Amino acid sequence: MKVGIIGAGKVGISMGFLLMKRGVELTGFSSTREDALRLARSFCGESLLYTTDNLEIVGVSEVIAIATQDRNIRSVAESISESFSDLRGKLFFHTSGSHSIAVLSSLKTKGASVGSLHPLQTFPDVESAIRALPETYIFVEGEEESISALTTIGSKIGFKTIPIESEKKVLYHLCAVFVCNLLCALVYAGSQIMERIGTGLLPFMPIIRATIGNIEEKGPVLALTGPIVRGDVETVSAHIEAIKDNPPFLETYKSLSLFALEIAKKRGTLDLNTQNEMENLLKTD
């Protein structure tokens, strides 16, 4: 298959680089930004088509990845649809984790097959994306005629390909936000408290890594340690007292501690009286 990529960002460039490495014929990249095209060329070589015209990529490709920012996917698809009377024989897929294939509906009306392919990974830059993708799960969505090709592409760039239903896409992305984006926010909140004791994040990195390792090995229920699962009401009360003057921290602490309490209940580590005492403490304004 001849694959072209619209959008020369971190996902598009890393995906193109790995597809070429695995023997897939890559036609080229399009982008509105010349600097993005230069970056793509530095990774994927001079022999490809690099253009600011999306329609050129569509013209020379059988499979087209729309790897733009999420907010631009629909408009890119509609612009292509308006410019072609017949797109039969072409497969378009986007790389968004939050949008379903519905944003590509305009292409489908012109006969194209549509789908989505999302690497479940975080990419701060192209180099880290290239390193991480081969160990990354790839989620694909689409109709029967597009799933086979998307699975093939996913297997070329990632570790394992998993199909997902369109109506579950928003829940999938929400889960990714909880375990990735909001994890960063949580560690940032912890770092603000660290400043009050005169230390930075570095001394806490080993416990963060160990926790992630335990979650991977045992799952979050068995990995949980700390005062909630021990039923240490006194310590939890001291924590609440220490941050009572900071409502956002207090609300976050109580909300997450209630989730931890649900884990303690599942594990059966607390007697009923301790459960009730802990719950009352965490729910009290």
HUJO-V758575 format. One record per residue. N is the residue number from 1. RES is the residue in one letter. PSI is psi in whole degrees, 0 to 359 (none if undefined). Layout:
n=N res=RES psi=PSI
n=N res=RES psi=PSI
//
This chain:
n=1 res=M psi=147
n=2 res=K psi=117
n=3 res=V psi=128
n=4 res=G psi=153
n=5 res=I psi=123
n=6 res=I psi=114
n=7 res=G psi=116
n=8 res=A psi=58
n=9 res=G psi=196
n=10 res=K psi=314
n=11 res=V psi=313
n=12 res=G psi=313
n=13 res=I psi=314
n=14 res=S psi=320
n=15 res=M psi=315
n=16 res=G psi=318
n=17 res=F psi=314
n=18 res=L psi=325
n=19 res=L psi=317
n=20 res=M psi=318
n=21 res=K psi=329
n=22 res=R psi=13
n=23 res=G psi=8
n=24 res=V psi=140
n=25 res=E psi=110
n=26 res=L psi=126
n=27 res=T psi=323
n=28 res=G psi=191
n=29 res=F psi=147
n=30 res=S psi=147
n=31 res=S psi=151
n=32 res=T psi=349
n=33 res=R psi=122
n=34 res=E psi=323
n=35 res=D psi=326
n=36 res=A psi=320
n=37 res=L psi=322
n=38 res=R psi=321
n=39 res=L psi=318
n=40 res=A psi=318
n=41 res=R psi=324
n=42 res=S psi=333
n=43 res=F psi=324
n=44 res=C psi=359
n=45 res=G psi=172
n=46 res=E psi=345
n=47 res=S psi=350
n=48 res=L psi=170
n=49 res=L psi=126
n=50 res=Y psi=118
n=51 res=T psi=156
n=52 res=T psi=1
n=53 res=D psi=108
n=54 res=N psi=327
n=55 res=L psi=330
n=56 res=E psi=318
n=57 res=I psi=317
n=58 res=V psi=319
n=59 res=G psi=328
n=60 res=V psi=5
n=61 res=S psi=150
n=62 res=E psi=326
n=63 res=V psi=128
n=64 res=I psi=120
n=65 res=A psi=125
n=66 res=I psi=96
n=67 res=A psi=39
n=68 res=T psi=179
n=69 res=Q psi=149
n=70 res=D psi=318
n=71 res=R psi=346
n=72 res=N psi=353
n=73 res=I psi=310
n=74 res=R psi=316
n=75 res=S psi=323
n=76 res=V psi=314
n=77 res=A psi=316
n=78 res=E psi=322
n=79 res=S psi=319
n=80 res=I psi=315
n=81 res=S psi=321
n=82 res=E psi=338
n=83 res=S psi=348
n=84 res=F psi=133
n=85 res=S psi=336
n=86 res=D psi=118
n=87 res=L psi=20
n=88 res=R psi=142
n=89 res=G psi=356
n=90 res=K psi=145
n=91 res=L psi=125
n=92 res=F psi=135
n=93 res=F psi=148
n=94 res=H psi=167
n=95 res=T psi=23
n=96 res=S psi=141
n=97 res=G psi=338
n=98 res=S psi=329
n=99 res=H psi=146
n=100 res=S psi=182
n=101 res=I psi=355
n=102 res=A psi=331
n=103 res=V psi=349
n=104 res=L psi=14
n=105 res=S psi=328
n=106 res=S psi=328
n=107 res=L psi=325
n=108 res=K psi=326
n=109 res=T psi=342
n=110 res=K psi=12
n=111 res=G psi=358
n=112 res=A psi=153
n=113 res=S psi=147
n=114 res=V psi=157
n=115 res=G psi=183
n=116 res=S psi=152
n=117 res=L psi=118
n=118 res=H psi=119
n=119 res=P psi=125
n=120 res=L psi=79
n=121 res=Q psi=160
n=122 res=T psi=134
n=123 res=F psi=97
n=124 res=P psi=334
n=125 res=D psi=172
n=126 res=V psi=317
n=127 res=E psi=314
n=128 res=S psi=327
n=129 res=A psi=316
n=130 res=I psi=322
n=131 res=R psi=322
n=132 res=A psi=328
n=133 res=L psi=317
n=134 res=P psi=342
n=135 res=E psi=15
n=136 res=T psi=141
n=137 res=Y psi=137
n=138 res=I psi=123
n=139 res=F psi=128
n=140 res=V psi=147
n=141 res=E psi=140
n=142 res=G psi=179
n=143 res=E psi=171
n=144 res=E psi=320
n=145 res=E psi=342
n=146 res=S psi=339
n=147 res=I psi=321
n=148 res=S psi=314
n=149 res=A psi=320
n=150 res=L psi=323
n=151 res=T psi=320
n=152 res=T psi=314
n=153 res=I psi=315
n=154 res=G psi=321
n=155 res=S psi=338
n=156 res=K psi=332
n=157 res=I psi=341
n=158 res=G psi=187
n=159 res=F psi=313
n=160 res=K psi=143
n=161 res=T psi=133
n=162 res=I psi=127
n=163 res=P psi=148
n=164 res=I psi=142
n=165 res=E psi=148
n=166 res=S psi=317
n=167 res=E psi=348
n=168 res=K psi=2
n=169 res=K psi=318
n=170 res=V psi=324
n=171 res=L psi=322
n=172 res=Y psi=313
n=173 res=H psi=323
n=174 res=L psi=318
n=175 res=C psi=317
n=176 res=A psi=321
n=177 res=V psi=318
n=178 res=F psi=312
n=179 res=V psi=348
n=180 res=C psi=290
n=181 res=N psi=312
n=182 res=L psi=338
n=183 res=L psi=318
n=184 res=C psi=317
n=185 res=A psi=321
n=186 res=L psi=317
n=187 res=V psi=324
n=188 res=Y psi=317
n=189 res=A psi=317
n=190 res=G psi=323
n=191 res=S psi=331
n=192 res=Q psi=324
n=193 res=I psi=324
n=194 res=M psi=324
n=195 res=E psi=330
n=196 res=R psi=339
n=197 res=I psi=3
n=198 res=G psi=25
n=199 res=T psi=166
n=200 res=G psi=196
n=201 res=L psi=332
n=202 res=L psi=313
n=203 res=P psi=342
n=204 res=F psi=352
n=205 res=M psi=320
n=206 res=P psi=321
n=207 res=I psi=328
n=208 res=I psi=312
n=209 res=R psi=318
n=210 res=A psi=321
n=211 res=T psi=314
n=212 res=I psi=318
n=213 res=G psi=318
n=214 res=N psi=322
n=215 res=I psi=317
n=216 res=E psi=321
n=217 res=E psi=319
n=218 res=K psi=342
n=219 res=G psi=160
n=220 res=P psi=331
n=221 res=V psi=311
n=222 res=L psi=342
n=223 res=A psi=341
n=224 res=L psi=130
n=225 res=T psi=182
n=226 res=G psi=185
n=227 res=P psi=329
n=228 res=I psi=308
n=229 res=V psi=338
n=230 res=R psi=346
n=231 res=G psi=29
n=232 res=D psi=80
n=233 res=V psi=323
n=234 res=E psi=316
n=235 res=T psi=318
n=236 res=V psi=320
n=237 res=S psi=322
n=238 res=A psi=322
n=239 res=H psi=314
n=240 res=I psi=320
n=241 res=E psi=323
n=242 res=A psi=336
n=243 res=I psi=19
n=244 res=K psi=339
n=245 res=D psi=5
n=246 res=N psi=87
n=247 res=P psi=317
n=248 res=P psi=318
n=249 res=F psi=316
n=250 res=L psi=315
n=251 res=E psi=317
n=252 res=T psi=315
n=253 res=Y psi=313
n=254 res=K psi=318
n=255 res=S psi=312
n=256 res=L psi=327
n=257 res=S psi=329
n=258 res=L psi=324
n=259 res=F psi=318
n=260 res=A psi=324
n=261 res=L psi=324
n=262 res=E psi=323
n=263 res=I psi=316
n=264 res=A psi=321
n=265 res=K psi=318
n=266 res=K psi=322
n=267 res=R psi=341
n=268 res=G psi=32
n=269 res=T psi=347
n=270 res=L psi=143
n=271 res=D psi=167
n=272 res=L psi=321
n=273 res=N psi=317
n=274 res=T psi=320
n=275 res=Q psi=311
n=276 res=N psi=318
n=277 res=E psi=317
n=278 res=M psi=317
n=279 res=E psi=317
n=280 res=N psi=319
n=281 res=L psi=319
n=282 res=L psi=338
n=283 res=K psi=352
n=284 res=T psi=131
n=285 res=D psi=none
//
